[in-house]
């Protein structure tokens, strides 16, 4: 397939393996990216995620070690029925729980087989979420094995050597991934081991087309080819071929992707500010509570002092206001005076409120604790309008009238206040 074209603001990004990318993808230069327009001399550059400024759209290439390619025999299904059947078909071929994986069907093959790509769903969503949270649209996500040139008529295998991985494509839908050491001698050994493992199960190729991201790979590439007696052609790492399978097709619904796309680093400063505001609010609330408590204690002490000054013989002061009211009422009673909440003053005000209708309006009356408990004749308080009129008349007389309920003609009458 032809290489994917790059437009202005686009980038092709080789994602590091999960074992390395989970820790420092945002801050460390772990991404191998080709941008348009090219930066510097063009081609690929090693950058961090934060350094991809000005990039609007990306095509991701996932490490071959994180993507498993299978070619199982699959029933002739399509759509949702195929999606439901695939996990059961490939379950025995995986070491990981298939429920935690994104299973992506590819194009059908001969003999009823079908290409299937499997990747850990959490890792797929996490990587895509990192880019989307930085306003970069992910156009596609391809397995690294399938973006190398497909072996042509000369039957030469394609190899890509980067600072983090070695990728080998041996056929149309087959390929392997290997770790890339830093030491040149170890790189030769790793490349030789990868090719040897492929030769043990696949027909021997006529040669190797090796793409490298840095000149330090040329020596190990030539040495590995010589060790296996295979001619080697070395070239710089090229733009990827369009993969026959896109991992984005295996993504879950938007609600299930929400937490996977959450990037805690973006929320560090807002979370810190929110925590600081919460702490400041709690401190201020406690300071205000302490101030109000001191004012309450000072007011209570002043009321108790005033009460003791007026009635020095009192032994215990529990409620200065209530005790003062009772003492004043007792003094008034002993002097032969009546208070406004005594029986006669209350009855007089009620009679004033009832007016001429009060002669036969009351059926019963009881006085207790400065309040009148009265029972009206039912015909006098029948209806909401009559009750409201009586309540307003009591209000004008300085009384507060409250009926027990809407049905009973009983009410409580007391002073306003």
C-alpha positions as CSV (number, residue, x, y, z in Angstrom):
1,X,0.0,0.0,0.0
2,X,1.1,3.6,-0.6
3,X,2.6,5.7,2.1
4,X,0.1,7.9,4.0
5,X,0.3,11.5,2.8
6,X,1.2,14.3,5.3
7,X,-0.6,17.6,5.2
8,X,0.3,20.8,7.0
9,X,-0.2,20.3,10.8
10,X,-0.1,16.5,10.5
11,X,2.4,14.2,12.2
12,X,3.3,10.5,12.1
13,X,4.2,9.3,15.6
14,X,5.9,6.0,16.6
15,X,4.6,5.3,20.1
16,X,7.1,3.7,22.5
17,X,6.3,0.3,24.0
18,X,4.1,0.3,26.9
19,X,6.9,-0.8,29.3
20,X,8.7,2.5,28.6
21,X,5.9,4.9,27.6
22,X,3.7,4.7,30.7
23,X,6.1,6.6,32.9
24,X,7.4,9.6,30.9
25,X,5.6,10.0,27.6
26,X,4.6,13.5,28.4
27,X,7.9,14.9,29.6
28,X,10.6,12.7,28.1
29,X,11.6,12.5,24.4
30,X,10.2,9.1,23.8
31,X,8.3,9.7,20.6
32,X,9.7,9.3,17.1
33,X,7.8,11.8,15.0
34,X,7.7,13.0,11.4
35,X,5.9,16.3,11.1
36,X,4.6,18.4,8.2
37,X,6.1,20.9,7.4
38,X,9.3,19.1,8.4
39,X,11.3,20.5,11.4
40,X,15.0,21.1,10.8
41,X,16.5,18.9,8.1
42,X,13.2,16.9,7.7
43,X,12.5,13.2,8.4
44,X,12.0,11.9,11.9
45,X,13.0,13.5,15.2
46,X,12.9,12.4,18.8
47,X,10.4,14.5,20.8
48,X,8.3,14.5,23.9
49,X,4.5,14.8,23.8
50,X,4.6,18.4,25.0
51,X,7.0,19.3,22.2
52,X,4.5,18.5,19.5
53,X,3.3,22.1,19.5
54,X,1.3,23.2,16.4
55,X,0.3,19.7,15.5
56,X,-3.4,19.2,14.8
57,X,-3.7,15.6,13.5
58,X,-1.6,12.5,14.2
59,X,-1.3,9.0,12.9
60,X,-0.1,6.7,15.6
61,X,2.1,3.6,15.1
62,X,1.9,1.2,18.1
63,X,4.9,-0.9,19.0
64,X,4.8,-4.5,17.5
65,X,5.3,-5.9,21.0
66,X,2.0,-4.3,22.2
67,X,-0.1,-5.6,19.2
68,X,-0.7,-9.3,18.6
69,X,-1.7,-10.3,15.0
70,X,-3.7,-13.5,14.6
71,X,-5.2,-15.2,11.5
72,X,-8.0,-17.4,13.0
73,X,-10.7,-19.2,11.0
74,X,-13.7,-16.9,11.5
75,X,-17.4,-17.7,10.6
76,X,-18.9,-15.6,7.8
77,X,-20.2,-12.8,10.0
78,X,-20.2,-9.1,9.8
79,X,-20.9,-6.0,11.9
80,X,-21.9,-6.5,15.5
81,X,-22.3,-10.3,15.2
82,X,-18.6,-10.5,14.1
83,X,-17.6,-8.2,17.0
84,X,-19.4,-10.6,19.5
85,X,-17.9,-13.7,18.0
86,X,-14.3,-12.7,17.7
87,X,-13.4,-12.7,21.4
88,X,-14.6,-16.3,21.7
89,X,-12.6,-17.4,18.6
90,X,-9.3,-15.9,19.7
91,X,-9.6,-16.4,23.5
92,X,-7.4,-19.5,23.6
93,X,-4.6,-17.8,21.6
94,X,-4.1,-15.0,24.2
95,X,-2.3,-15.0,27.5
96,X,-4.2,-11.9,28.6
97,X,-7.9,-11.8,29.5
98,X,-9.7,-11.1,26.2
99,X,-12.2,-8.9,28.0
100,X,-9.4,-6.4,28.7
101,X,-8.3,-6.2,25.1
102,X,-9.5,-4.3,22.0
103,X,-10.1,-6.9,19.3
104,X,-10.0,-5.4,15.8
105,X,-11.0,-7.4,12.7
106,X,-9.1,-6.8,9.5
107,X,-9.7,-7.9,5.9
108,X,-10.7,-11.5,5.2
109,X,-8.1,-13.9,3.9
110,X,-8.2,-17.3,2.1
111,X,-9.5,-20.5,3.6
112,X,-12.0,-18.7,5.8
113,X,-9.3,-16.9,7.8
114,X,-9.3,-13.3,8.8
115,X,-6.6,-10.9,10.1
116,X,-7.3,-9.9,13.7
117,X,-5.3,-7.4,15.7
118,X,-5.4,-7.5,19.6
119,X,-4.1,-4.7,21.9
120,X,-4.7,-3.9,25.5
121,X,-7.7,-1.6,25.6
122,X,-6.4,0.5,28.5
123,X,-3.1,1.2,26.8
124,X,-4.8,2.1,23.5
125,X,-7.2,4.5,25.2
126,X,-4.5,6.0,27.4
127,X,-2.3,6.8,24.5
128,X,-5.1,8.3,22.4
129,X,-6.4,10.2,25.4
130,X,-2.9,11.8,25.8
131,X,-3.1,13.2,22.3
132,X,-6.8,14.2,22.3
133,X,-6.4,16.1,25.6
134,X,-3.8,18.3,23.9
135,X,-6.2,19.1,21.0
136,X,-4.6,16.6,18.6
137,X,-7.0,14.5,16.5
138,X,-6.0,10.9,16.1
139,X,-6.6,10.0,12.5
140,X,-5.5,6.3,12.7
141,X,-3.6,3.9,14.9
142,X,-1.6,1.2,13.1
143,X,0.4,-1.8,14.2
144,X,4.1,-1.3,13.5
145,X,4.4,-4.7,11.8
146,X,2.0,-3.7,9.0
147,X,3.3,-0.2,8.2
148,X,6.6,-1.5,6.8
149,X,6.8,-2.2,3.0
150,X,5.2,-5.6,2.2
151,X,7.7,-8.1,0.9
152,X,7.8,-7.7,-2.9
153,X,8.5,-10.1,-5.7
154,X,12.2,-10.3,-4.6
155,X,10.9,-11.8,-1.3
156,X,13.0,-9.4,0.8
157,X,11.9,-8.9,4.4
158,X,11.3,-5.4,5.7
159,X,13.0,-4.3,9.0
160,X,12.7,-1.0,10.9
161,X,15.3,-0.3,13.6
162,X,14.7,2.5,16.0
163,X,16.2,3.4,19.4
164,X,13.4,1.6,21.2
165,X,12.3,-1.2,19.0
166,X,13.2,-3.6,16.1
167,X,10.2,-4.4,13.8
168,X,10.2,-7.1,11.2
169,X,7.6,-7.8,8.5
170,X,7.9,-11.2,6.9
171,X,4.7,-11.3,4.9
172,X,1.4,-9.6,4.1
173,X,0.0,-10.1,7.6
174,X,2.9,-11.4,9.6
175,X,5.6,-9.7,11.6
176,X,7.5,-9.6,14.9
177,X,8.8,-7.0,17.4
178,X,11.9,-7.0,19.5
179,X,13.6,-4.7,22.1
180,X,16.4,-2.4,20.8
181,X,19.5,-2.3,23.0
182,X,21.7,0.8,23.3
183,X,25.0,-0.9,22.9
184,X,26.0,-1.5,19.2
185,X,27.2,-5.1,19.9
186,X,24.0,-5.9,21.7
187,X,22.0,-4.4,18.8
188,X,23.7,-6.8,16.4
189,X,22.9,-9.7,18.7
190,X,19.3,-8.6,19.1
191,X,18.7,-8.1,15.4
192,X,20.3,-11.5,14.6
193,X,18.2,-13.2,17.2
194,X,15.0,-11.7,15.9
195,X,15.8,-12.7,12.3
196,X,16.9,-16.2,13.5
197,X,13.6,-16.7,15.3
198,X,11.7,-15.7,12.1
199,X,13.8,-18.0,9.9
200,X,13.0,-20.9,12.2
201,X,9.3,-20.8,11.2
202,X,9.3,-19.0,7.8
203,X,10.8,-19.5,4.4
204,X,14.2,-17.9,4.0
205,X,14.1,-14.5,2.3
206,X,16.4,-13.4,-0.5
207,X,17.5,-10.3,1.4
208,X,16.7,-7.6,4.0
209,X,15.5,-4.1,3.4
210,X,16.4,-2.4,6.7
211,X,15.3,1.2,7.6
212,X,17.1,3.0,10.4
213,X,16.3,6.1,12.4
214,X,19.9,7.0,13.2
215,X,23.3,6.2,11.6
216,X,24.5,4.1,14.5
217,X,22.2,1.3,13.3
218,X,24.0,0.8,10.0
219,X,26.9,-1.2,11.5
220,X,24.7,-3.7,13.5
221,X,22.4,-4.1,10.4
222,X,25.3,-5.0,8.1
223,X,26.8,-7.3,10.8
224,X,23.5,-9.2,11.3
225,X,23.0,-9.7,7.6
226,X,26.5,-11.0,7.3
227,X,26.0,-13.4,10.2
228,X,22.9,-14.9,8.5
229,X,24.3,-14.7,5.0
230,X,21.6,-12.4,3.8
231,X,22.2,-9.3,1.6
232,X,21.2,-6.1,3.3
233,X,20.0,-2.8,2.0
234,X,20.1,0.0,4.5
235,X,18.1,3.3,4.1
236,X,16.7,6.0,6.5
237,X,13.4,5.4,8.1
238,X,10.6,6.2,5.6
239,X,7.0,7.3,6.0
240,X,4.8,4.3,6.9
241,X,2.7,2.4,4.5
242,X,-1.1,2.5,5.1
243,X,-1.9,-0.4,7.3
244,X,-4.8,-2.8,6.3
245,X,-6.1,-2.7,9.9
246,X,-6.8,0.4,12.1
247,X,-6.8,-0.1,15.9
248,X,-9.3,2.8,16.3
249,X,-12.0,0.4,15.1
250,X,-11.7,-1.4,18.4
251,X,-12.3,1.5,20.7
252,X,-15.2,1.3,23.2
253,X,-18.1,3.9,23.5
254,X,-17.4,7.4,24.6
255,X,-18.7,6.8,28.1
256,X,-16.2,4.0,28.6
257,X,-13.3,6.0,27.2
258,X,-13.8,9.0,29.6
259,X,-11.5,7.8,32.4
260,X,-9.0,6.3,30.0
261,X,-8.6,9.7,28.3
262,X,-8.3,11.5,31.6
263,X,-4.8,13.1,32.0
264,X,-4.1,13.9,35.6
265,X,-1.1,16.1,34.7
266,X,-3.4,18.6,33.0
267,X,-5.4,19.0,36.2
268,X,-2.6,19.3,38.7
269,X,-2.6,23.1,38.9
270,X,-6.5,23.4,39.0
271,X,-6.6,20.7,41.6
272,X,-4.0,22.4,43.7
273,X,-5.9,25.7,43.5
274,X,-9.2,24.0,44.4
275,X,-7.5,22.3,47.4
276,X,-6.0,25.7,48.5
277,X,-9.4,27.4,48.2
278,X,-11.0,24.6,50.2
279,X,-8.4,24.9,53.0
280,X,-8.7,28.7,53.0
281,X,-12.5,28.4,53.3
282,X,-12.3,25.9,56.2
283,X,-9.8,28.1,58.0
284,X,-12.0,31.2,57.5
285,X,-15.1,29.2,58.6
286,X,-13.4,28.1,61.8
287,X,-12.1,31.6,62.6
288,X,-15.5,33.1,62.1
289,X,-17.0,30.3,64.3
290,X,-14.5,31.1,67.0
291,X,-15.3,34.8,66.8
292,X,-19.0,34.2,67.0
293,X,-18.5,31.8,70.0
294,X,-16.6,34.5,71.9
295,X,-19.3,37.1,71.1
296,X,-22.0,34.6,72.3
297,X,-20.1,33.9,75.6
298,X,-19.6,37.6,76.1
299,X,-23.3,38.4,75.6
300,X,-24.4,35.6,77.9
301,X,-22.0,36.8,80.6
302,X,-23.4,40.3,80.2
303,X,-27.0,39.1,80.5
304,X,-26.1,37.0,83.5
305,X,-24.4,39.9,85.1
306,X,-27.4,42.1,84.6
307,X,-29.8,39.4,86.0
308,X,-27.6,38.9,89.1
309,X,-27.5,42.7,89.6
310,X,-31.3,42.9,89.5
311,X,-31.9,39.7,91.5
312,X,-28.8,39.1,93.7
313,X,-30.4,36.3,95.7
314,X,-30.6,33.8,92.7
315,X,-28.3,30.9,93.3
316,X,-28.2,29.3,89.8
317,X,-28.5,31.1,86.5
318,X,-29.4,28.7,83.6
319,X,-31.4,30.9,81.2
320,X,-31.1,34.6,82.1
321,X,-33.8,35.8,79.7
322,X,-36.4,33.2,80.9
323,X,-35.5,33.6,84.5
324,X,-35.7,37.4,84.2
325,X,-39.2,37.2,82.6
326,X,-40.5,34.9,85.4
327,X,-39.0,37.1,88.1
328,X,-40.6,40.3,86.6
329,X,-43.9,38.5,86.3
330,X,-43.7,37.4,89.9
331,X,-42.9,41.0,91.0
332,X,-45.8,42.3,89.0
333,X,-48.2,39.7,90.5
334,X,-47.1,40.4,94.1
335,X,-47.7,44.1,93.5
336,X,-51.2,43.5,92.1
337,X,-50.4,44.5,88.6
338,X,-51.1,42.3,85.6
339,X,-48.8,41.8,82.6
340,X,-49.8,41.9,79.0
341,X,-49.7,38.1,78.8
342,X,-52.0,37.6,81.8
343,X,-55.5,36.2,81.4
344,X,-57.5,39.5,81.6
345,X,-55.3,41.6,79.2
346,X,-55.3,38.7,76.7
347,X,-59.1,38.3,77.0
348,X,-59.6,42.0,76.6
349,X,-57.6,42.1,73.4
350,X,-59.4,39.1,72.0
351,X,-62.7,40.7,72.8
352,X,-61.6,43.8,71.0
353,X,-60.6,41.7,67.9
354,X,-63.9,39.8,67.9
355,X,-66.0,43.0,68.3
356,X,-69.7,42.7,68.4
357,X,-69.6,39.2,67.1
358,X,-67.7,38.0,70.1
359,X,-70.8,37.6,72.4
360,X,-71.6,34.2,71.0
361,X,-68.4,33.3,69.1
362,X,-66.7,31.3,71.8
363,X,-67.7,27.9,73.0
364,X,-64.9,27.2,75.5
365,X,-61.6,28.8,76.8
366,X,-58.5,27.8,78.8
367,X,-55.5,29.9,79.9
368,X,-52.1,28.4,80.5
369,X,-48.5,29.8,80.2
370,X,-49.5,33.2,79.0
371,X,-51.7,31.8,76.1
372,X,-55.4,31.3,75.6
373,X,-56.7,28.1,74.2
374,X,-60.1,28.9,72.7
375,X,-62.8,26.9,71.0
376,X,-64.9,28.8,68.6
377,X,-68.4,27.9,67.6
378,X,-68.1,26.0,64.3
379,X,-70.5,28.3,62.4
380,X,-68.3,31.3,63.3
381,X,-65.1,30.0,61.7
382,X,-66.6,28.0,58.9
383,X,-64.5,28.6,55.8
384,X,-61.0,29.9,55.0
385,X,-62.2,33.5,54.4
386,X,-63.8,33.7,57.9
387,X,-60.7,32.3,59.6
388,X,-58.4,34.7,57.7
389,X,-60.6,37.7,58.6
390,X,-60.5,36.7,62.3
391,X,-56.7,36.2,62.1
392,X,-56.2,39.7,60.7
393,X,-58.4,41.2,63.3
394,X,-56.3,39.6,66.0
395,X,-53.1,40.9,64.4
396,X,-54.4,44.5,64.5
397,X,-55.1,43.9,68.2
398,X,-51.5,42.9,68.8
399,X,-52.4,39.2,69.1
400,X,-51.2,36.1,67.2
401,X,-53.9,33.6,66.4
402,X,-53.1,30.1,65.2
403,X,-55.7,27.4,64.4
404,X,-54.8,23.9,65.3
405,X,-55.8,22.7,61.8
406,X,-58.1,23.5,58.9
407,X,-61.0,21.3,60.3
408,X,-61.1,21.9,64.1
409,X,-62.5,25.2,65.4
410,X,-59.8,25.4,68.2
411,X,-57.0,27.9,68.2
412,X,-54.2,29.3,70.3
413,X,-54.0,33.0,71.0
414,X,-51.0,34.8,72.4
415,X,-49.1,38.1,72.2
416,X,-47.1,38.9,69.1
417,X,-43.4,38.8,69.3
